[in-house]
Amino acid sequence: MPKPGHKEPIDWVLLAPKGESFEKSQTWRRVSKIQPDPTPSASKRASLTHQHMDALWSVVGPAYESWKAGSEIPETGTPLAAWGALTKEQADAFRAYGCKTVEDVAALGPDAAASLAFPNARRMPEMASKFLSQTSVIEKDAEIDALKKQVEQLAAMAEVGTLCK
């Protein structure tokens, strides 16, 4: 809350590339200066500056909005919000314990999880592991479906005789 007579607070964001050069090229920017205009004119939308702001905001925007809402997005792993087995209160308890992803919960031992004050906390690491393995099965099924389509396309091309000319 700003002081009486002062303007609204200004939000800043630290922009930096991922990887080794993170420490070397960090830049602080006002959020208001990198948010693109939500209703730009056609000429403004075509400008390179606006296209750059759109691209930048597509990366920064979701993390900023999540931070404003009080739930940061982890840089790696599956966010706790993606796991339907947790209530908001349980997710908040895990975040307070230092677990920001489902992978972090799966890595907890049952005794560490039991120290959290909600029912069945001891079972949560096992449930998280099962959730993660189920996710990988879904990904494998999608890959198998894509490969089946490719095989069907190759078979159709072989029937027509366009495969090996």
C-alpha positions as CSV (number, residue, x, y, z in Angstrom):
1,M,0.0,0.0,0.0
2,P,1.5,3.3,-1.0
3,K,1.9,6.2,1.5
4,P,-0.8,8.9,1.3
5,G,0.2,11.4,-1.4
6,H,2.4,8.9,-3.2
7,K,1.8,7.2,-6.4
8,E,1.0,3.4,-6.7
9,P,4.0,1.1,-6.1
10,I,6.0,0.2,-9.1
11,D,6.7,-3.5,-9.9
12,W,10.0,-4.5,-11.3
13,V,11.2,-7.7,-12.9
14,L,14.7,-9.1,-13.3
15,L,15.3,-10.3,-16.8
16,A,18.2,-12.7,-17.4
17,P,18.9,-15.6,-19.8
18,K,18.8,-19.1,-18.5
19,G,22.2,-20.9,-18.2
20,E,25.7,-19.9,-17.6
21,S,25.5,-16.2,-18.5
22,F,22.7,-15.6,-16.0
23,E,25.0,-13.7,-13.6
24,K,26.6,-11.6,-16.5
25,S,23.5,-10.3,-18.2
26,Q,20.8,-9.3,-15.8
27,T,18.5,-6.3,-16.4
28,W,15.9,-4.8,-14.2
29,R,12.8,-3.5,-16.0
30,R,9.6,-1.9,-14.9
31,V,6.8,-4.3,-15.5
32,S,4.7,-1.4,-17.0
33,K,7.5,-0.9,-19.6
34,I,7.5,-4.5,-20.9
35,Q,3.8,-5.2,-20.9
36,P,2.4,-4.9,-24.4
37,D,-0.6,-2.7,-25.1
38,P,-3.7,-5.1,-24.9
39,T,-5.5,-3.2,-27.8
40,P,-2.8,-2.0,-30.2
41,S,-3.6,-0.4,-33.6
42,A,-2.8,-2.5,-36.7
43,S,0.3,-0.4,-37.4
44,K,1.6,-0.7,-33.8
45,R,0.9,-4.5,-33.8
46,A,3.1,-4.8,-36.9
47,S,6.0,-2.9,-35.3
48,L,9.1,-4.8,-34.3
49,T,9.0,-3.2,-30.8
50,H,5.5,-4.5,-30.2
51,Q,6.4,-7.9,-31.5
52,H,9.4,-8.0,-29.2
53,M,7.2,-6.9,-26.2
54,D,4.7,-9.7,-27.0
55,A,7.4,-12.3,-27.2
56,L,9.0,-11.1,-23.9
57,W,5.6,-10.9,-22.1
58,S,4.7,-14.4,-23.3
59,V,7.6,-15.6,-21.1
60,V,7.6,-13.1,-18.3
61,G,3.8,-12.5,-18.1
62,P,2.7,-15.9,-16.7
63,A,5.4,-15.9,-14.0
64,Y,4.6,-12.3,-13.1
65,E,0.8,-12.9,-12.9
66,S,1.5,-16.0,-10.8
67,W,3.7,-14.1,-8.4
68,K,1.1,-11.3,-8.1
69,A,-1.5,-14.0,-7.2
70,G,0.9,-15.3,-4.5
71,S,1.9,-18.6,-6.1
72,E,5.2,-18.6,-8.0
73,I,5.8,-20.9,-11.0
74,P,8.8,-23.2,-10.5
75,E,11.5,-23.0,-13.2
76,T,11.7,-26.8,-13.5
77,G,9.4,-29.6,-12.6
78,T,5.6,-30.0,-12.3
79,P,3.9,-27.2,-10.4
80,L,2.0,-28.3,-7.3
81,A,-1.1,-26.7,-8.9
82,A,-1.0,-29.3,-11.7
83,W,-1.5,-32.1,-9.2
84,G,-5.2,-32.5,-8.5
85,A,-4.7,-34.5,-5.3
86,L,-3.7,-31.4,-3.3
87,T,-6.0,-28.8,-1.8
88,K,-4.8,-25.2,-1.8
89,E,-4.0,-25.4,1.9
90,Q,-1.9,-28.6,1.4
91,A,0.0,-27.0,-1.5
92,D,0.7,-23.9,0.6
93,A,2.0,-26.2,3.4
94,F,4.3,-27.9,1.0
95,R,5.5,-24.6,-0.4
96,A,6.2,-23.4,3.2
97,Y,8.2,-26.6,3.7
98,G,10.3,-25.7,0.6
99,C,8.6,-28.0,-1.9
100,K,7.6,-26.1,-5.0
101,T,7.0,-29.1,-7.4
102,V,5.4,-32.5,-7.4
103,E,9.0,-33.9,-7.9
104,D,10.0,-32.2,-4.6
105,V,7.1,-33.9,-2.8
106,A,8.0,-37.2,-4.3
107,A,11.6,-36.8,-3.1
108,L,10.4,-36.2,0.5
109,G,10.6,-39.2,2.9
110,P,7.4,-40.3,4.7
111,D,8.8,-39.1,8.0
112,A,9.5,-35.6,6.7
113,A,6.0,-35.4,5.1
114,A,4.4,-36.6,8.3
115,S,5.6,-33.5,10.0
116,L,3.1,-31.5,7.9
117,A,-0.1,-30.8,9.7
118,F,-2.8,-32.4,7.5
119,P,-4.3,-35.9,7.2
120,N,-2.4,-38.5,5.1
121,A,0.6,-36.3,4.8
122,R,2.8,-39.4,5.2
123,R,1.4,-40.9,2.0
124,M,1.9,-37.8,-0.1
125,P,5.4,-38.7,-1.4
126,E,4.2,-42.0,-2.6
127,M,1.1,-40.4,-4.2
128,A,3.3,-37.8,-5.9
129,S,5.5,-40.6,-7.4
130,K,2.5,-42.4,-8.7
131,F,1.2,-39.1,-10.3
132,L,4.5,-38.5,-12.0
133,S,4.7,-42.1,-13.4
134,Q,1.1,-41.7,-14.7
135,T,2.1,-38.5,-16.4
136,S,5.0,-40.3,-18.2
137,V,2.6,-43.1,-19.3
138,I,0.3,-40.4,-20.8
139,E,3.3,-38.9,-22.7
140,K,4.3,-42.4,-23.9
141,D,0.8,-43.1,-25.1
142,A,0.8,-39.8,-27.1
143,E,4.2,-40.7,-28.6
144,I,2.9,-44.2,-29.6
145,D,-0.2,-42.6,-31.3
146,A,2.0,-40.3,-33.2
147,L,4.3,-43.1,-34.4
148,K,1.2,-45.2,-35.4
149,K,0.1,-42.3,-37.6
150,Q,3.5,-42.1,-39.2
151,V,3.5,-45.8,-39.9
152,E,0.0,-45.5,-41.5
153,Q,1.3,-42.6,-43.7
154,L,4.3,-44.6,-44.8
155,A,2.1,-47.6,-45.6
156,A,-0.2,-45.4,-47.7
157,M,2.8,-43.9,-49.5
158,A,4.2,-47.4,-50.2
159,E,0.8,-48.5,-51.7
160,V,0.8,-45.5,-54.1
161,G,4.5,-46.1,-55.0
162,T,5.8,-42.7,-53.9
163,L,8.0,-44.0,-51.1
164,C,11.1,-45.3,-53.0
165,K,11.4,-43.4,-56.3
